[in-house]
């Protein structure tokens, strides 16, 4: 296939691009480079610099390159920023998806894999979370991604559509790693703290979990990339929504121990008050993905931390651009 990856200069999108190229597909990366990095894009992929809200450029790109499939990654993805700037998130995440859907339909695209998020569930009552859980996002980021799901579902009669709901992406693969500015994700923050001799804040030690810290579902970015490839190649038979998680999860202190084990460095932690709205546990059931996509994660937390650490050694200050 010839596949457009919107947001393909970002963390997960760059790894997906590599995986698609490895599988023999042609890839066009479409990214405005506002959050992604030019140097994260494989030289074997074509890069088109453009805004996901630009329906005309999307249509021209899809038609001119004869793309028959899209992996739609382009989005803003910081919860705190979404609370401060909800209109921007609605414009980019939902409005951009609407532009992409219209362009895909008018360009003859047959398959779309959509990058969604566990944030569409909010704080479910039961764990692990399966796809039948109530969709009740608790912040504008989750709300705009759910609205984007609805937009694409409205076009589903014209497209083979798979919606993949991520939990906590982590790790590195193929020379592509996690470089958000500012960084807010636990594993890179913990690795940097260990490397630089700084203190890592742990928000809450009184949760109803075995060690008192929050448990999250950390999924290696290479496993996420595998899921996208499987979904693309199995559409339209596999159309639907899928949670991508490990089914068990790891605590904050488990991440601390993994960082110390991988790096051989001591990581000093400091307990802070709980952050408002942080649930004790967020873990995904992956039975549907296993059954219909043939996907389960093959890498664990130690693999993710080790790969992230290796990438950080190569790019100590992050990507150069």
N, C-alpha and C positions, 0 to 999 in steps of 0.2 A: 504494500500500500504506500501511497504518498500521503503523509500525515502532517497536519499543522498542529504544533504544540503552542498554544497561547500561554504566556508566562514561562516559556521554556528557558529563560535566563535566570530564573529563580532557583531556590534550593532543590525542591523536589522535581520541578520541571526539567532542570538540567540533567538529573540522573535518569529520568524517564526518557529524555531525548537519547541519551547514550544507550539505554536498553533497547529502544526501538531500532536504532542504527545497528546494534549488534545482531538483532534478529533479521536484518536484511531489508528493512523498510527505509524509504526516503523520508527525510524530516525537514520541514520548514518551521523554524522558530519565529514566533510573532510576539514581541515584547517591547514595551516602551522604555525599559531599562531604568525606570524610576526606583524600583526595589531590587531588580535583578542585576546581574553582572555580565558584561560582554565577554569577559574571559572565562565565564562558566559554560559558554556555548561551545559545543564541539565544532572543530573546523570542518567536520564532515556534514554539518547541517547548515542550511542557508538561514541567515538571520534577516528578518524584516523588522525594522524599528517602527512601531506603530501603537496607537492607543486602542484598547479593546472596545472603546465606545465608538470608534470610527467605522461605521458599518460599510462605508464605501471602500475604504482601504482593505477591510477584511474581505469583502466580496471580490475585489480586484485580485488580491493575493490568492484566495482560494481558487478562483477561476483560472488565473494566469498560470498557477503551478499545478493545476488539475488535481487538487487534493480531494480525496474521497473519504477522509476521516479526520476528526479533530479530537485532540485531548485538550480540554478547556481547563487550564490551570490559573489563568490571569485573574488576580483578585487582591484586595487588601485584606490582611489577616491578623491584625493586632486588636485584641479585645479592648484594651484601654483606649486606644485611638478611636475605635468605633464608638465608644461611649462619648468621647469628646467631639467627634465629627460624624454623626450618624448620616447626615445628608451626603457627605462624600462617599461613605460606604454604600449607600443605596445607589448612588450614581454609578460607581465603578462596578460593584459586585453584581447588582441586579440589572442596572441599565446596560452595563457592558455585556452581560449574558444575553440580554434581549437583542442587542446588536449582533452578537455572534450567532444566535439562533436564526435570525433573519438572513444573515449572510450565508450561513450553511445551507438553509433551505433553497435559496435562490441560486446556489453554486453547484448543486448536485451532490453535496456531501451525503454519504449513506450511513456513517457511524459516528457517534459522539460519545466520548467518555468524559464525564464531568467530575472534577475535583470538588467534592463537598467536604463536610466536616462533622465531627461529633457534636459540635456546638448547636446543631439543629435540635438535639434532644434536651438541651438545658440540663437540669439535674433530675434524672429519672429516679423513680422509687425503687426499682429492682436492678440488680447486677447479676451477671453481666448484661449489657444492653444489647438487645436484638433489634432487628429492623421493624418489629411491630410496636416498639415503644412509642409513647406519645411524643409528637414533635412539638416541643414547647421551648424554643430558644430563650435564653435569659439575658441576652445582650444584642446590640445592633449588628455585630458581626454575624452571629448565628441567624438572626432574623433576615439579613440580606442574602445569606447563602441559602436559606430555606426558600426565600422568594425566588432566587435564581433556579432552584430545583423546579419550582412551579412553572416558571417561564419555559424551561426546557421540556417539562412534561406536556406543556401545551403544544409543543412541536413534535411530540413523540410519534404521532401518526406518520410523519414524514421522515423520521430518523430512527435508526437503531440506537437506543440510549441506555448507557449504564452509568449509574450514579454511585460513586465510591466515597464513602464517608470515613475520613481519616480520624485516627486518634492522635497519638503523639509521635510524629515523625522524628527520627534521630539517625545518627551515624553519618557515614560518607561512603561514596562509591565512585570509582573511575576518575579520581581526581577532583570530584565535585563535593563540596561540603557546605556546612551551615554558616552563613555570614549575613546575619540580619543587623541592621544599624538603626537604632540601638538593638542589642541582643536581649531577648527576654526569656529564652528557653533554657531549661535547667541544665542539660548536659553540657553545652558549650560554656555556660556560666561557671559550672563546677570545674571544668577542665582549666579554664582561664584562672580561676581562683587558686587552684592547686599549683599551676605553673608560676603564677606571679606572687604567691605567698599571701594572698588576700583572704579575707573572711567571707564565707558563703552564708547568706541568710537562709534560714529554714523557717518557713512561716507555719508555725503551729507544731506542738509535740503532744497535743491532747486529743487527737482524733481517735475515734473508735476503730483503730487498725492495730495490727500486732506490735508495731514499734511507735505508734502514736503520730506518724507522719502520713501525709496524703499518698494514696496509691494511684498511679496513672498507667496507662497502657502504652508502652514505648515500642514503636514498630520501626524496624530498620528501613531506611529510605530505599535500599535495594529491593526489599520485599515489596514495598509499595509499587516500585517500578514494574516488578514482575506481575503484579495484579493488573496494572493498566494494560500491559501487553496481552495478558490472557483475555481480558474483557474485550479489547479491540478485535482480537482474532476470533472470538466466539460470538460476537454480535452478528445478527440480531437475536439469536436464540437465547442469549443470556441477559436480555434487557431487564432492567430493574435496579433496585438500590441494594448496596452491600456495605456492611461494616467491615473495616479492615483493622483488626486488632489481634491481640495474642490470647485473649480469653482469661488471662490471670493478672497481669500487671506487676509493677514493682513500686516500692515506696521511695520517698525522697532519700531516706537513709541508705536504701539499697543502691541508689545511684551514687551516693557518696562513697560507699564501700567499693563499688566497681571502679570509680575514678581513682581511688587510692591504689587498688590492685593493679590497674593497667599502667598507671604512671609511675608507681613506686614512690609517690610523694604524699606527704601528710596534707589533708584538707581540713582546715579549721572551720567549724560551723558556729553560728550564733543563732539561737532560737529567738524569733520575733513573734509578735501577735499574729493570729490567723488573718488572712486576707478575706475581706467580705465576699461571700458567695462561693468560696472554695469548698466543693463537696469532698467528703472523706475519700471516696473511691469513684473512679470512672474507668470502667473496663468494658471492652466489647466482646460480644459473642461473635464468632466467625464461622458458625456452622453453615450459613447460607453461602458464603464465599467458597468454603471448602466443597460443598455439594455441587454448586452450579458453575463455579469458575475453576475448580480444582486447585484452589489457592489456600495455603496456610503459611504463616511466617516460618522461614528456615533459619533465621538468625536471632540471637538473644541479646539481652542488655549488654553483656560483656563484649560481644562482637561489635555492637553499635558504639560503645565507649571507645574501644580499641581503634576502630576505623575513624571515628571523629578525632581522636588524639593524633593518629598518623597524619590526617589532613591538616590539623593545626600545626604540626611540625613543619609541613611543607609551606603553609601560608600563615605564619605567626601573627601577621597583622591583617589577615583576611585577604580577599581578592584585591589586586592592585587597582582595579577600576571601580 
